[in-house]
């Protein structure tokens, strides 16, 4: 691989990472929560009766149980969610979005994930498959298959369409 090709690849990756980092800082500054916390609130907002379980949130975020436990605990401390013990099942404690949590979501802006989702709807299946194959190749090259990662990203930073 020539140094020019390598530089283009690394610059493209750095732009993506930078955009996500900028969005993370924006969310923290504007809303005083982290992106995984914001995603948890959005998940609850989309659930029936604004309620979910730890297991469902863990599956949605694709994060380990201890990380999700910390996210839920911090959101509960801020009054953005509440745990509602189920008198019929002591093993299950549904988690519900509070009105304060919903108000925070109303204040949040359209996320990078939402903007990307809209653009992805416009591309055909073949091009989408190429994108996925390229990302899988990069994951293999970086040997990062086992890194926990949510399938959803958010952000306000713009990503240039062409890396060159």
C-alpha positions as CSV (number, residue, x, y, z in Angstrom):
1,X,0.0,0.0,0.0
2,X,1.4,3.4,-0.9
3,X,1.8,6.0,1.7
4,X,-0.8,8.2,0.0
5,X,-3.4,5.4,0.2
6,X,-2.5,4.7,3.8
7,X,-2.8,8.4,4.6
8,X,-6.3,8.7,3.0
9,X,-7.5,5.6,4.9
10,X,-6.2,6.9,8.3
11,X,-7.5,10.4,7.6
12,X,-11.0,9.0,6.9
13,X,-11.0,6.9,10.0
14,X,-9.8,9.8,12.1
15,X,-12.6,12.0,10.7
16,X,-15.2,9.5,11.8
17,X,-13.6,9.1,15.3
18,X,-13.4,12.9,15.6
19,X,-17.0,13.4,14.6
20,X,-18.2,10.9,17.2
21,X,-15.9,12.5,19.9
22,X,-17.3,15.9,19.1
23,X,-20.8,14.7,19.3
24,X,-20.0,13.0,22.6
25,X,-18.7,16.3,24.0
26,X,-21.7,18.2,22.6
27,X,-24.2,15.8,24.3
28,X,-22.3,16.0,27.6
29,X,-22.1,19.8,27.5
30,X,-25.7,20.4,26.3
31,X,-27.6,17.7,28.1
32,X,-25.2,16.7,30.9
33,X,-25.4,13.0,29.9
34,X,-23.3,10.6,27.9
35,X,-24.2,9.2,24.5
36,X,-25.0,5.7,25.9
37,X,-27.3,7.4,28.5
38,X,-29.0,9.4,25.7
39,X,-29.4,6.2,23.7
40,X,-31.0,4.5,26.7
41,X,-33.5,7.3,27.1
42,X,-34.3,7.2,23.3
43,X,-34.8,3.4,23.6
44,X,-37.2,3.9,26.5
45,X,-39.1,6.6,24.6
46,X,-39.6,4.1,21.7
47,X,-40.8,1.3,24.0
48,X,-44.4,0.5,24.8
49,X,-45.4,2.4,27.9
50,X,-41.9,4.0,27.9
51,X,-40.7,0.9,29.8
52,X,-38.0,-1.7,29.3
53,X,-35.9,-4.2,31.2
54,X,-32.1,-4.3,31.9
55,X,-31.8,-7.2,29.5
56,X,-33.6,-5.4,26.7
57,X,-31.5,-2.2,27.2
58,X,-28.3,-4.3,27.3
59,X,-29.3,-5.9,24.0
60,X,-30.2,-2.6,22.4
61,X,-26.9,-0.9,23.4
62,X,-24.8,-4.1,22.7
63,X,-22.9,-3.4,25.9
64,X,-22.0,-5.6,28.8
65,X,-24.3,-5.9,31.9
66,X,-22.0,-4.0,34.3
67,X,-21.8,-1.1,31.9
68,X,-25.5,-0.9,31.4
69,X,-26.0,-1.2,35.2
70,X,-23.9,2.0,35.6
71,X,-25.7,3.8,32.8
72,X,-29.1,3.0,34.4
73,X,-27.9,4.0,37.9
74,X,-26.6,7.4,36.7
75,X,-29.9,8.1,34.8
76,X,-31.9,7.1,37.9
77,X,-29.8,9.5,40.1
78,X,-30.6,12.3,37.7
79,X,-34.3,11.5,37.9
80,X,-34.4,10.8,34.1
81,X,-35.6,7.2,34.6
82,X,-37.2,5.2,37.4
83,X,-37.1,1.5,38.4
84,X,-40.6,0.1,39.1
85,X,-40.5,-3.1,41.1
86,X,-43.0,-5.6,39.8
87,X,-45.0,-7.0,42.8
88,X,-45.8,-10.2,40.8
89,X,-42.1,-10.9,39.9
90,X,-39.4,-9.9,42.3
91,X,-36.7,-10.9,39.8
92,X,-37.8,-8.3,37.3
93,X,-37.6,-4.5,37.8
94,X,-38.9,-2.6,34.8
95,X,-37.2,0.7,34.0
96,X,-39.4,3.6,32.9
97,X,-38.7,6.9,31.3
98,X,-39.8,9.8,33.6
99,X,-41.3,13.1,32.4
100,X,-38.0,14.7,33.2
101,X,-36.2,12.2,30.9
102,X,-38.7,12.8,28.2
103,X,-38.3,16.6,28.5
104,X,-34.5,16.2,28.1
105,X,-35.1,14.2,24.9
106,X,-37.4,16.9,23.5
107,X,-34.4,19.3,24.0
108,X,-31.9,17.1,22.2
109,X,-31.1,17.7,18.6
110,X,-31.2,15.3,15.6
111,X,-28.4,12.9,16.1
112,X,-25.6,11.8,13.7
113,X,-27.2,8.4,13.8
114,X,-30.6,9.8,12.6
115,X,-28.9,11.8,9.8
116,X,-26.9,8.7,8.7
117,X,-30.1,6.6,8.8
118,X,-31.9,9.0,6.5
119,X,-29.0,8.9,4.0
120,X,-28.7,5.1,4.1
121,X,-32.3,4.7,3.1
122,X,-31.3,6.3,-0.2
123,X,-28.6,3.8,-1.2
124,X,-29.2,0.5,-2.8
125,X,-28.5,-2.9,-1.2
126,X,-25.3,-3.5,-3.2
127,X,-23.7,-0.3,-2.1
128,X,-24.8,-1.0,1.5
129,X,-23.2,-4.4,1.3
130,X,-19.9,-2.8,0.1
131,X,-19.9,-0.5,3.0
132,X,-20.4,-3.3,5.5
133,X,-17.7,-5.4,3.8
134,X,-15.3,-2.5,4.0
135,X,-16.0,-1.9,7.7
136,X,-15.6,-5.6,8.4
137,X,-12.2,-5.5,6.7
138,X,-11.1,-2.6,8.8
139,X,-12.3,-4.3,12.0
140,X,-10.2,-7.3,11.0
141,X,-7.2,-5.1,10.2
142,X,-7.4,-3.4,13.5
143,X,-8.1,-6.7,15.3
144,X,-11.0,-5.1,17.2
145,X,-13.7,-7.8,16.8
146,X,-14.2,-8.1,20.5
147,X,-14.6,-4.4,21.3
148,X,-18.0,-3.6,22.9
149,X,-19.9,-1.1,20.7
150,X,-23.4,0.2,20.4
151,X,-25.0,-0.1,16.9
152,X,-26.1,3.5,17.2
153,X,-24.0,6.7,17.0
154,X,-25.1,10.2,17.5
155,X,-23.6,13.5,16.6
156,X,-23.9,17.0,15.3
157,X,-20.4,17.1,13.7
158,X,-20.5,16.7,9.9
159,X,-18.6,14.0,8.1
160,X,-17.3,14.8,4.7
161,X,-18.7,12.5,2.0
162,X,-15.4,12.1,0.2
163,X,-12.3,11.3,2.1
164,X,-9.9,12.2,-0.7
